[in-house]
C-alpha cells in the first residue's frame, strides 16, 4: 500500500497564493535507479545502473524477474558509468524493439537494440543485442546517457564532453567528435555500412569537417533531457562545472544549436579561447548557482514539463531537481517569462532521474535508497483544509462553501476567491455566527484558492475543489 511523506513543500507563487507539493512512495527495492520510462502502457521500466531493467506495475509492485539483465557487459564502478539510457521504439507494441545506452567494460558508450520476448511481455531477450553505435570514452565521467525518440521517429542521444574537468580537449565545440553533443540518427533505415542512417535534415550532412550524426553541440554533461508532449520542445539540462546549473528549451525542429560549453557555463563566461561568436550560441532559459537559496547544490537532474491530468494545478510546469540539496525545483511560465522556485529539501534523497507514465504523471527516483516517488499536488488530497481553527466545508463543494472560523476570529476579514490562474472570482465580507458562506453554484469545476485578509495586514490562504 502506498504511503505519503508528511513533508509538504511550499514551492512557488501563483498570483498571490502558494502551491504545495508532496511526494508519495510508489515503489522501493530498486538498486541505484538512473532512468524511468514507459512503453506505452501502465508499467514503468526502471534502469539499475549495474545493468538491469526492472518493471514496476501500476500498483507499485516490482516484478521479481528483471525485464533485462546485461550486467555482465555493463561497467558499473559506482560512478557515472553503467546502464544509463532507455528508449522504446515508437512501434514497440508491434516490433518489440527497445534501445539502451550503456558504458561497457572497455570504456565505450554502446547504443544497442534489444527485442522483447515473443511470449512474455515482461521479459526481454538478452541474446538479441544488436549494436547501433560504439563511442570511445576517454574518462569515466560525463557520459550523458539519455535517449528519446523525437516526433519524426529519429533517435536523440546525449553525450557528455568526455570527462575529467574544464573540457580540456575542447570536445564540446569540436564538430569532428561526437563527445559533448546531442546526436540524431535514423535507426529504421541503415545505410552506408552502418546500422543506422543520417537524417537529411541533420545540420551537418554537407559538412566534411563535422560528424553528420550531430544535431546540437556545446554540452558538458547532458544527464537528462525530455521532449514536451504538447509543444514538442526539447528540455535539456546541462550539469555545471564550477557554479552554475542550466536549463535549456528549444524547438524540437531547431537544428545546429550550440549550447555554449566550454565557452560559457550557463550565462557566465568560462573559457573564451577560440570560441564562436556569442550571437551563434543558445543560452539557457534558467539557471541556478550552487549557493542559490542558501542550500548547497551541485548537479541538476532534468525532468519533464507536466502534461498529466490528475494534478491540474501543475499543468505546464517544468520539474527538475538537484542531486546534492535534495530539493525539487519548478519553472513556471508567465507571459513568456519563467520563474524558478525550489521546494524545501526532501532530506536523505539524492534525486537521480524523473519518469513520466503513459498518462503524463511524474515520478522521481532516489539513487541512494532505491525508492521511486510520485509527485503530487498536496492541495488535491485535502478534503478539509485547516489552519489553526479555520475550516472550509464541504470540500469538495457543490453549491455553497462555508468558512468556519471557530473561536479564532475577533474581526471580519476580507475574503477573496481566485481560480488557479490567479484571477479574482469573488469577494465577501459577510459574516454570521463567526462564519461566512460563499455561493459556488455558478462556478466552473476545478481548484480554487481563498485568500483571507485581516486589517492588520496578515493573510492566509486555503484551497477548495468545486465539483
C-alpha positions, 0 to 999 in steps of 0.5 A: 500500500502506498504511503505519503511523506508528511513533508509538504513543500511550499514551492512557488507563487501563483498570483498571490497564493502558494502551491504545495507539493508532496511526494508519495512512495510508489515503489522501493527495492530498486538498486541505484535507479538512473532512468524511468520510462514507459512503453506505452502502457501502465508499467514503468521500466526502471534502469539499475545502473549495474545493468538491469531493467526492472518493471514496476506495475501500476500498483507499485509492485516490482516484478521479481524477474528483471525485464533485462539483465546485461550486467555482465557487459555493463561497467558499473564502478559506482560512478557515472558509468553503467546502464544509463539510457532507455528508449522504446521504439515508437512501434514497440507494441508491434516490433518489440524493439527497445534501445539502451545506452550503456558504458561497457567494460572497455570504456565505450558508450554502446547504443544497442537494440534489444527485442522483447520476448515473443511470449512474455511481455515482461521479459526481454531477450538478452541474446538479441543485442544488436549494436547501433553505435560504439563511442570511445570514452576517454574518462569515466565521467560525463557520459550523458546517457539519455535517449528519446525518440523525437516526433519524426521517429529519429533517435536523440542521444546525449553525450557528455564532453568526455570527462575529467574537468574544464573540457580540456580537449575542447570536445564540446565545440569540436564538430569532428567528435561526437563527445559533448553533443546531442546526436540524431540518427535514423535507426529504421533505415541503415545505410552506408555500412552502418546500422543506422542512417543520417537524417537529411535534415541533420545540420551537418550532412554537407559538412566534411569537417563535422560528424553528420550524426550531430544535431546540437553541440556545446554540452558538458554533461547532458544527464537528462533531457525530455521532449514536451508532449504538447509543444514538442520542445526539447528540455535539456539540462546541462550539469555545471562545472564550477557554479552554475546549473542550466536549463535549456528549451528549444524547438524540437525542429531547431537544428545546429544549436550550440549550447555554449560549453566550454565557452560559457557555463550557463550565462557566465563566461568560462573559457573564451579561447577560440570560441564562436561568436556569442550571437551563434550560441543558445543560452539557457532559459534558467539557471541556478548557482550552487549557493542559490537559496542558501542550500548547497547544490551541485548537479541538476537532474532534468525532468519533464514539463507536466502534461498529466491530468490528475494534478491540474494545478501543475499543468505546464510546469517544468520539474527538475531537481538537484542531486546534492540539496535534495530539493525539487525545483519548478519553472513556471511560465508567465507571459513568456517569462519563467520563474524558478522556485525550489521546494524545501529539501526532501532530506536523505534523497539524492534525486537521480532521474524523473519518469513520466507514465503513459498518462503524463504523471511524474515520478522521481527516483532516489539513487541512494535508497532505491525508492521511486516517488510520485509527485503530487499536488498536496492541495488535491488530497485535502478534503478539509483544509485547516489552519489553526481553527479555520475550516472550509466545508464541504470540500469538495463543494457543490453549491455553497462553501462555508468558512468556519472560523471557530473561536479564532476570529475577533474581526471580519476579514476580507475574503477573496476567491481566485481560480488557479490562474490567479484571477479574482472570482469573488469577494465577501465580507459577510459574516454570521455566527463567526462564519461566512458562506460563499455561493459556488453554484455558478462556478466552473469545476476545478481548484480554487484558492481563498485568500483571507485578509485581516486589517492588520495586514496578515493573510492566509490562504486555503484551497477548495475543489468545486465539483 
